[in-house]
Amino acid sequence: MDSTDKGIILYIDDEENNLLTFKSSFRRLYEVHTAISALEALEILEKEPIQLIITDQRMPDMTGTEFLAKIIPKFPDLIRMILTGFSEIGSIIEAINKGQVYRFILKPWDREELKMTIDNALEAFHLRQKNKELLSNLQKYNEELEQKVTDRTLIISQKNGELEHKNKQIMASINYAKRIQNAILPFEEKFVRAFGKDNFFVLFKPKDIVSGDFYWFEEIHRSDPAGLTETLNFLAVADCTGHGVSGAFMSMIANQILHETIVKNQIYAPNLVLKHLHKEVLRVLRQKETNTNDGLDICLIVISKNSDGFMNKIEYSGAMNPLFYVQNNELIEIKATKKAIGGHQSEDERLFEMHEISLQSLEDRGEGISNSFPLSSKPSPLTTIYLCTDGYQDQFGGLENRKFMVKNLKNLLLEISEQAMSEQKQILENRLNDWILAGKEEQIDDITIFGIKV
């Protein structure tokens, strides 16, 4: 108890001498109020902020225990003591249980001992008050906190609703972008007309809804100087910078430039197509001014057919992406030019190597040596060609959580090359899924593999 804060005591006794003695003993230490009856004591309680009540047990109108019990409902925080010469054990127990007294003190009392008891009682009162204040403040704080939580929850709920709405709008836009991107990809019917129903597959697995990978096909008919007609089948698989929305934007740009280069500008040699594609990407993206490095890796082949549908040759040119083909039970890799399409480069022009694949039939098939053959006449085609981006080989997975690696991809392609094309696609997809699942990984990049038997 603070030394500057005098305790406020009410002493009740039906003998006036006792009242005077008590007040005389403690008036300098405490603010002492006295009452000669319970009725007078009640009047004082209504007016004064009493902290401690000390009452005699035997009084004419009611006992001290009865008085203390009576005031409990209205003044529950007061410290209650009985100071009396009446020491029957039953009265003590009743005082403790019924009157909820703090101490039962017998007369005659010793001033120092009683002072110590009073100080302890007042300290208990102040502690109760502080606890009550703390509990009140805690309750108030909890109510304020609950209100803040309620308000914050409402704000978060509103924000979540707004975010959910925006997310739905964004996802709707991305899904619509997927429809647009799918619309510019070649339809399966074009491949069926060009190569036959069972002679190709496309494994196309975007990492996200839209893809930075794309594949492209165009069929061009032209006449040579002798007047003979020739069909050129252009097939490309490309991997643009990034994936998702950014990659999809780049794929749309590259797709359009490819179309303009081959169809509009009639550039047919694959190495020249890539050269022109590089220049146009630099121009369209203004990369000399912006110093951006967006671009693409690409694998491009051109299959030439004469008027009878016989294949004359296959030409390939690549930027970073090699070409794989299986011929005579051997997988052959034609390495790409180690330069990408686009990106801020020092040279104005870029040269890409061109390669030609031989389509000669095997002597041990009893068919003689020929520079061409009709696609429809080969139930077991001679050459299986694979155009790939790097997504499959770079995918993490397996028990050791490592990349699949190009060596394993080449072995897998050789292993499945004699299978039907639809089965090859299924095996590639199953092996990829098992690889990802074993490593507990997610797909890290867009994946595209185009297979064709010629």
Backbone torsions as a table, in degrees:
resi	resn	phi	psi	omega
1	MET	NA	137.2	178.5
2	ASP	-63.7	132.2	-177.6
3	SER	-64.1	-22.5	-179.7
4	THR	-87.7	-4.4	-176.9
5	ASP	-108.7	100.2	179.2
6	LYS	-71.4	134.6	175.0
7	GLY	-69.1	149.0	-177.7
8	ILE	-109.0	115.6	-171.4
9	ILE	-118.5	140.9	171.4
10	LEU	-116.5	120.4	179.1
11	TYR	-110.9	130.2	-175.8
12	ILE	-120.5	126.7	177.7
13	ASP	-158.0	139.7	-178.6
14	ASP	-82.7	-0.3	175.6
15	GLU	-108.7	120.2	-173.5
16	GLU	-64.9	-33.6	178.5
17	ASN	-60.6	-39.5	179.3
18	ASN	-64.3	-38.1	179.4
19	LEU	-64.1	-44.9	-178.7
20	LEU	-64.5	-41.2	-179.8
21	THR	-62.6	-44.9	-178.2
22	PHE	-63.9	-47.3	-178.6
23	LYS	-63.9	-39.6	179.6
24	SER	-64.0	-34.2	-177.3
25	SER	-75.4	-30.6	-168.9
26	PHE	-125.4	3.9	-174.2
27	ARG	-66.9	-26.5	177.8
28	ARG	-76.5	-23.1	-177.1
29	LEU	-92.6	-32.1	-174.3
30	TYR	-137.7	164.7	170.8
31	GLU	-87.6	106.4	-170.5
32	VAL	-104.6	127.6	171.5
33	HIS	-114.2	142.1	-179.5
34	THR	-125.1	150.6	177.7
35	ALA	-142.3	137.8	-177.4
36	ILE	-91.0	-7.7	179.2
37	SER	-148.9	164.8	178.7
38	ALA	-64.3	-37.3	-179.0
39	LEU	-63.8	-43.3	178.1
40	GLU	-65.0	-37.2	179.4
41	ALA	-62.2	-40.9	179.0
42	LEU	-62.6	-38.4	178.3
43	GLU	-64.1	-39.9	179.3
44	ILE	-67.5	-41.4	179.1
45	LEU	-58.9	-34.7	-179.9
46	GLU	-70.6	-24.0	-174.2
47	LYS	-103.9	-33.6	-171.0
48	GLU	-111.7	147.6	178.8
49	PRO	-81.0	65.4	-176.0
50	ILE	-63.7	139.8	179.2
51	GLN	-109.5	-32.8	-176.9
52	LEU	-135.4	130.8	175.8
53	ILE	-112.4	127.8	173.5
54	ILE	-120.3	123.5	-175.6
55	THR	-130.9	149.5	171.8
56	ASP	-73.5	152.3	-179.1
57	GLN	-78.1	-46.6	-176.5
58	ARG	-95.2	114.4	175.3
59	MET	-136.6	155.3	-171.6
60	PRO	-66.0	-39.2	-174.9
61	ASP	-85.5	-35.1	175.8
62	MET	-161.1	156.6	179.9
63	THR	-74.2	163.2	176.8
64	GLY	-60.6	-39.8	179.5
65	THR	-62.3	-43.9	179.8
66	GLU	-63.2	-39.8	179.2
67	PHE	-64.1	-46.1	-179.2
68	LEU	-63.5	-39.5	178.9
69	ALA	-65.2	-34.4	-178.1
70	LYS	-67.2	-36.5	-174.7
71	ILE	-87.1	-7.4	-176.8
72	ILE	-56.8	-47.7	-177.3
73	PRO	-59.4	-37.3	-175.2
74	LYS	-89.2	-30.8	-178.7
75	PHE	-127.9	66.9	-173.1
76	PRO	-70.6	-20.9	-173.5
77	ASP	-88.8	-10.3	-177.7
78	LEU	-67.3	145.0	173.1
79	ILE	-84.7	132.6	-173.6
80	ARG	-118.6	130.5	178.0
81	MET	-134.7	150.1	174.0
82	ILE	-116.6	129.3	179.7
83	LEU	-122.3	106.9	-170.6
84	THR	-153.8	159.8	174.6
85	GLY	-90.7	-1.9	-178.2
86	PHE	-91.1	114.9	-168.6
87	SER	-119.3	23.8	178.3
88	GLU	-63.9	132.9	-174.3
89	ILE	-61.1	-33.9	179.2
90	GLY	-63.5	-40.5	178.6
91	SER	-65.6	-36.2	179.0
92	ILE	-64.2	-46.6	-179.4
93	ILE	-63.3	-41.4	179.0
94	GLU	-63.6	-40.0	180.0
95	ALA	-62.5	-41.0	-179.2
96	ILE	-68.6	-44.6	-175.9
97	ASN	-78.8	-47.3	-174.2
98	LYS	-85.5	-43.9	-177.7
99	GLY	-90.4	-7.3	-179.8
100	GLN	50.7	49.9	-176.4
101	VAL	-76.5	149.5	177.9
102	TYR	-80.1	-43.1	176.6
103	ARG	-144.0	147.3	171.8
104	PHE	-114.1	106.7	-171.0
105	ILE	-111.7	133.3	-178.1
106	LEU	-92.7	142.8	172.0
107	LYS	-81.5	155.2	-7.0
108	PRO	-73.4	145.4	-176.8
109	TRP	-100.5	151.0	176.3
110	ASP	-95.4	131.8	-173.2
111	ARG	-58.4	-47.7	-176.0
112	GLU	-67.1	-40.9	178.6
113	GLU	-65.5	-41.8	179.9
114	LEU	-67.4	-38.2	177.0
115	LYS	-59.5	-43.7	-179.8
116	MET	-62.7	-40.4	179.1
117	THR	-65.6	-42.7	178.8
118	ILE	-62.8	-44.2	178.9
119	ASP	-59.7	-42.7	178.7
120	ASN	-64.0	-38.6	-179.5
121	ALA	-66.6	-44.1	178.4
122	LEU	-65.3	-37.5	176.2
123	GLU	-61.5	-40.7	177.7
124	ALA	-63.5	-38.9	177.9
125	PHE	-62.2	-47.3	-178.6
126	HIS	-64.2	-37.3	177.1
127	LEU	-63.9	-41.0	177.2
128	ARG	-61.2	-42.3	-179.0
129	GLN	-65.0	-42.6	178.3
130	LYS	-63.7	-42.7	177.7
131	ASN	-62.2	-41.7	178.6
132	LYS	-62.9	-41.3	178.4
133	GLU	-65.6	-42.3	178.3
134	LEU	-62.2	-43.7	178.6
135	LEU	-63.9	-39.8	178.0
136	SER	-64.3	-45.1	178.3
137	ASN	-64.0	-39.4	179.0
138	LEU	-63.7	-42.6	177.9
139	GLN	-62.7	-43.3	178.8
140	LYS	-63.7	-42.2	179.0
141	TYR	-63.2	-43.4	179.1
142	ASN	-62.6	-39.8	178.1
143	GLU	-64.7	-42.8	178.0
144	GLU	-64.6	-40.8	179.7
145	LEU	-64.6	-43.4	177.7
146	GLU	-60.7	-38.1	179.1
147	GLN	-67.9	-41.2	177.5
148	LYS	-62.9	-42.2	178.2
149	VAL	-62.2	-42.7	178.4
150	THR	-61.7	-46.1	179.1
151	ASP	-63.7	-44.5	-179.1
152	ARG	-65.8	-39.4	177.8
153	THR	-61.7	-40.1	178.2
154	LEU	-64.5	-43.2	178.8
155	ILE	-63.0	-45.9	179.3
156	ILE	-61.7	-41.1	178.7
157	SER	-61.8	-41.8	177.8
158	GLN	-65.1	-44.0	178.4
159	LYS	-62.7	-42.5	178.3
160	ASN	-61.8	-39.1	177.2
161	GLY	-62.8	-42.3	178.2
162	GLU	-64.9	-44.4	179.1
163	LEU	-62.9	-41.3	179.1
164	GLU	-62.6	-41.4	178.5
165	HIS	-63.9	-45.1	179.2
166	LYS	-64.9	-40.0	179.2
167	ASN	-62.4	-40.8	177.5
168	LYS	-62.9	-40.3	177.9
169	GLN	-64.4	-44.1	179.6
170	ILE	-63.7	-45.9	-179.2
171	MET	-64.4	-36.4	176.9
172	ALA	-63.6	-40.6	178.8
173	SER	-65.7	-42.5	-179.8
174	ILE	-66.4	-41.4	177.9
175	ASN	-64.1	-35.0	176.1
176	TYR	-69.8	-36.9	175.6
177	ALA	-61.8	-35.1	176.8
178	LYS	-62.5	-41.4	178.2
179	ARG	-61.3	-40.9	179.0
180	ILE	-65.8	-45.5	-179.8
181	GLN	-62.3	-42.9	178.2
182	ASN	-63.1	-31.8	-178.4
183	ALA	-68.3	-29.0	-179.0
184	ILE	-88.1	-13.2	174.5
185	LEU	-72.0	148.4	-178.2
186	PRO	-62.5	138.3	175.5
187	PHE	-75.2	151.4	-176.9
188	GLU	-59.1	-32.6	-178.1
189	GLU	-60.0	-31.5	179.4
190	LYS	-66.8	-39.2	178.1
191	PHE	-70.3	-37.5	178.8
192	VAL	-61.9	-44.7	179.9
193	ARG	-64.7	-36.0	-175.2
194	ALA	-82.1	-37.9	-170.5
195	PHE	-122.3	-9.4	-174.5
196	GLY	96.5	151.9	-171.4
197	LYS	-62.2	-38.4	-171.4
198	ASP	-104.3	17.1	-173.8
199	ASN	-111.7	18.8	178.2
200	PHE	-156.3	162.0	167.3
201	PHE	-149.4	155.9	174.7
202	VAL	-128.5	116.5	171.1
203	LEU	-100.3	106.6	-174.3
204	PHE	-127.5	108.5	-174.8
205	LYS	-129.6	90.9	174.9
206	PRO	-61.7	143.4	174.7
207	LYS	-66.6	-42.7	178.7
208	ASP	-112.8	-165.9	-176.1
209	ILE	-65.0	-44.8	175.6
210	VAL	-106.7	164.6	-167.0
211	SER	-127.6	148.2	169.3
212	GLY	-87.4	-16.1	171.6
213	ASP	-81.9	149.4	168.6
214	PHE	-154.8	158.4	173.7
215	TYR	-122.2	152.3	-170.1
216	TRP	-140.5	140.9	-179.5
217	PHE	-143.8	139.5	174.7
218	GLU	-149.4	142.3	177.9
219	GLU	-114.1	122.5	-177.5
220	ILE	-116.2	132.6	175.6
221	HIS	-108.7	132.0	179.9
222	ARG	-147.3	164.3	178.2
223	SER	-111.2	139.1	177.2
224	ASP	-85.1	174.1	-176.8
225	PRO	-58.0	-24.7	179.8
226	ALA	-83.9	-1.8	179.6
227	GLY	90.6	3.3	178.7
228	LEU	-83.9	138.3	-179.6
229	THR	-82.5	150.3	-179.7
230	GLU	-142.3	141.9	177.6
231	THR	-111.0	130.1	177.4
232	LEU	-112.2	120.8	176.6
233	ASN	-102.9	110.4	178.9
234	PHE	-94.7	127.1	-179.6
235	LEU	-133.2	125.9	-178.5
236	ALA	-132.6	144.6	170.5
237	VAL	-126.4	125.4	-172.8
238	ALA	-129.7	152.2	179.7
239	ASP	-127.8	106.6	-177.5
240	CYS	-86.1	160.8	178.2
241	THR	-57.1	130.1	178.2
242	GLY	79.5	-174.8	174.7
243	HIS	-147.6	-179.8	-176.1
244	GLY	68.1	-145.5	-173.4
245	VAL	-62.9	-45.4	-178.0
246	SER	-62.7	-44.5	177.9
247	GLY	-64.0	-36.3	-179.4
248	ALA	-65.5	-39.6	176.7
249	PHE	-59.2	-45.9	-179.6
250	MET	-64.0	-37.5	-179.8
251	SER	-65.9	-35.8	178.2
252	MET	-65.9	-41.4	179.2
253	ILE	-64.4	-48.0	-178.1
254	ALA	-64.6	-38.1	178.8
255	ASN	-59.8	-45.5	-178.9
256	GLN	-66.5	-40.4	179.9
257	ILE	-65.4	-39.6	176.5
258	LEU	-58.5	-45.1	-179.5
259	HIS	-61.3	-47.4	-179.0
260	GLU	-65.5	-37.8	-178.8
261	THR	-63.4	-47.2	-173.4
262	ILE	-87.7	-48.3	-173.7
263	VAL	-80.5	-47.1	-175.0
264	LYS	-82.6	-48.5	-176.3
265	ASN	-87.7	-7.6	175.6
266	GLN	55.6	44.4	171.6
267	ILE	-95.2	117.0	-169.9
268	TYR	-111.7	-26.9	178.6
269	ALA	-68.4	125.8	-172.3
270	PRO	-60.2	-35.1	178.6
271	ASN	-67.7	-34.2	177.6
272	LEU	-75.1	-31.8	175.0
273	VAL	-60.1	-47.0	-179.2
274	LEU	-65.7	-37.6	177.6
275	LYS	-60.9	-46.4	180.0
276	HIS	-68.4	-37.9	178.0
277	LEU	-60.3	-41.4	179.3
278	HIS	-62.8	-46.6	-179.5
279	LYS	-62.0	-40.5	-177.3
280	GLU	-70.9	-36.0	176.6
281	VAL	-63.7	-43.2	176.3
282	LEU	-58.3	-42.0	-177.3
283	ARG	-71.5	-49.2	-175.2
284	VAL	-63.6	-40.5	-179.2
285	LEU	-89.0	1.0	179.2
286	ARG	49.7	49.8	-171.6
287	GLN	-73.2	-23.8	176.2
288	LYS	-68.3	-33.3	179.9
289	GLU	-83.8	-36.1	-173.2
290	THR	-95.5	-14.2	-178.2
291	ASN	59.8	25.3	177.2
292	THR	-80.1	155.9	-176.0
293	ASN	-117.1	19.2	178.5
294	ASP	-67.9	145.2	-179.6
295	GLY	-177.2	-149.5	-178.1
296	LEU	-159.2	156.0	167.3
297	ASP	-104.0	144.4	-172.9
298	ILE	-149.0	147.6	173.2
299	CYS	-121.9	120.5	-174.1
300	LEU	-127.8	128.9	173.4
301	ILE	-124.6	153.4	175.1
302	VAL	-126.4	120.8	178.5
303	ILE	-103.3	120.2	-178.2
304	SER	-98.3	132.4	177.4
305	LYS	-126.5	144.6	174.2
306	ASN	-84.3	-175.2	-174.4
307	SER	-65.9	-20.5	179.3
308	ASP	-91.0	2.3	-179.6
309	GLY	88.0	4.1	177.6
310	PHE	-76.9	138.1	178.5
311	MET	-82.6	126.7	-179.3
312	ASN	-90.5	-44.9	-176.8
313	LYS	-165.1	163.5	172.6
314	ILE	-126.7	125.2	177.9
315	GLU	-110.6	143.4	-177.5
316	TYR	-134.5	142.1	169.4
317	SER	-144.0	140.5	-176.4
318	GLY	-139.0	147.3	172.6
319	ALA	-113.3	100.9	180.0
320	MET	75.7	-32.6	-176.5
321	ASN	-95.7	117.1	-179.5
322	PRO	-76.4	173.0	176.0
323	LEU	-115.3	135.0	174.7
324	PHE	-112.6	139.0	170.1
325	TYR	-147.5	149.6	-179.8
326	VAL	-109.8	123.3	-179.4
327	GLN	-142.4	129.8	179.2
328	ASN	57.1	43.6	178.2
329	ASN	59.2	29.6	178.2
330	GLU	-133.9	131.7	176.4
331	LEU	-90.0	126.8	-178.8
332	ILE	-115.0	134.2	176.5
333	GLU	-110.1	124.7	171.7
334	ILE	-101.2	113.5	-175.2
335	LYS	-72.2	144.5	179.5
336	ALA	-82.2	164.4	169.4
337	THR	-66.7	130.3	-174.4
338	LYS	-81.3	52.6	175.5
339	LYS	-142.2	136.3	-178.4
340	ALA	-86.1	169.2	172.5
341	ILE	-89.2	128.6	178.3
342	GLY	82.8	-177.1	-176.8
343	GLY	93.7	152.4	-179.1
344	HIS	-71.5	109.9	-176.0
345	GLN	-123.5	158.6	-179.1
346	SER	-76.3	-35.0	-176.6
347	GLU	-85.8	145.5	178.2
348	ASP	-74.6	-34.4	-179.1
349	GLU	-120.3	158.7	179.3
350	ARG	-134.4	133.5	-178.6
351	LEU	-102.6	136.9	179.9
352	PHE	-122.0	140.3	-179.8
353	GLU	-74.1	149.9	175.7
354	MET	-120.1	141.2	-179.4
355	HIS	-129.4	152.5	178.4
356	GLU	-122.1	135.3	179.4
357	ILE	-99.8	129.5	178.3
358	SER	-78.0	136.7	179.6
359	LEU	-113.9	27.5	179.6
360	GLN	-66.0	140.2	176.8
361	SER	-75.7	162.4	-177.7
362	LEU	-88.1	139.6	-179.5
363	GLU	-65.4	-33.7	-175.7
364	ASP	-75.5	1.3	173.2
365	ARG	-91.1	-3.8	178.8
366	GLY	72.4	24.4	-174.8
367	GLU	-111.9	0.8	-179.8
368	GLY	76.5	176.6	179.0
369	ILE	-94.8	127.5	-179.1
370	SER	-142.0	146.4	178.1
371	ASN	-86.5	-6.6	-179.5
372	SER	-157.9	162.3	175.4
373	PHE	-153.1	154.0	177.9
374	PRO	-74.3	135.2	-178.2
375	LEU	-57.5	-39.7	-174.5
376	SER	-74.2	-14.1	-174.8
377	SER	-91.2	1.6	-174.6
378	LYS	-112.3	96.8	177.2
379	PRO	-67.5	-26.2	176.1
380	SER	-124.7	87.4	-171.0
381	PRO	-57.1	156.5	-174.5
382	LEU	-79.3	-39.8	-170.3
383	THR	-128.4	132.7	174.9
384	THR	-115.8	123.1	-174.0
385	ILE	-110.7	139.9	179.6
386	TYR	-127.2	125.1	174.1
387	LEU	-109.6	125.2	-171.8
388	CYS	-134.8	150.4	161.5
389	THR	-92.7	178.1	-174.9
390	ASP	-90.1	6.1	-176.2
391	GLY	-64.3	-39.6	-177.7
392	TYR	-66.2	-51.4	-175.2
393	GLN	-69.1	-24.9	-178.0
394	ASP	-90.7	-2.2	-176.3
395	GLN	-70.2	129.6	177.1
396	PHE	-79.8	147.1	178.2
397	GLY	166.8	-158.9	-178.1
398	GLY	75.2	173.4	-176.6
399	LEU	-65.0	-28.4	-179.4
400	GLU	-97.6	4.3	177.0
401	ASN	51.7	60.3	-179.6
402	ARG	-128.8	175.7	178.9
403	LYS	-69.2	151.1	177.9
404	PHE	-65.8	-38.6	175.6
405	MET	79.6	145.2	-177.0
406	VAL	-66.0	-32.0	178.7
407	LYS	-60.7	-44.7	179.4
408	ASN	-68.1	-34.6	177.2
409	LEU	-65.2	-43.4	179.7
410	LYS	-63.1	-42.4	177.7
411	ASN	-63.2	-39.1	179.6
412	LEU	-66.9	-42.3	179.1
413	LEU	-63.0	-41.2	177.9
414	LEU	-64.6	-40.3	-178.1
415	GLU	-62.7	-37.6	-173.7
416	ILE	-100.3	0.3	-169.1
417	SER	-62.0	-25.7	-179.9
418	GLU	-86.1	-8.3	179.9
419	GLN	-74.7	161.5	172.1
420	ALA	-59.8	148.9	-174.3
421	MET	-61.7	-37.8	178.3
422	SER	-64.4	-36.0	177.9
423	GLU	-70.6	-37.5	177.2
424	GLN	-59.4	-44.8	179.2
425	LYS	-60.6	-43.7	-178.3
426	GLN	-65.7	-40.0	178.6
427	ILE	-64.2	-44.3	178.4
428	LEU	-60.0	-43.1	-178.6
429	GLU	-68.5	-42.9	179.2
430	ASN	-64.0	-43.5	-179.6
431	ARG	-63.4	-39.3	178.0
432	LEU	-63.9	-46.1	-179.4
433	ASN	-62.7	-42.1	178.7
434	ASP	-64.5	-39.0	179.9
435	TRP	-63.5	-45.6	-179.9
436	ILE	-65.8	-44.0	-177.7
437	LEU	-64.4	-41.4	-179.2
438	ALA	-63.5	-34.6	179.7
439	GLY	-89.5	-1.3	-178.2
440	LYS	52.7	41.2	-178.1
441	GLU	-106.6	174.0	170.0
442	GLU	-112.4	161.4	177.1
443	GLN	-63.7	130.3	-173.4
444	ILE	-100.8	-13.8	-176.5
445	ASP	-154.8	165.0	173.0
446	ASP	-66.1	146.8	-176.5
447	ILE	-129.6	127.6	176.5
448	THR	-141.4	128.3	170.5
449	ILE	-134.5	125.5	176.7
450	PHE	-112.9	122.6	178.3
451	GLY	-113.5	140.8	-179.0
452	ILE	-147.3	135.8	174.6
453	LYS	-103.7	131.5	-178.1
454	VAL	-130.2	NA	NA
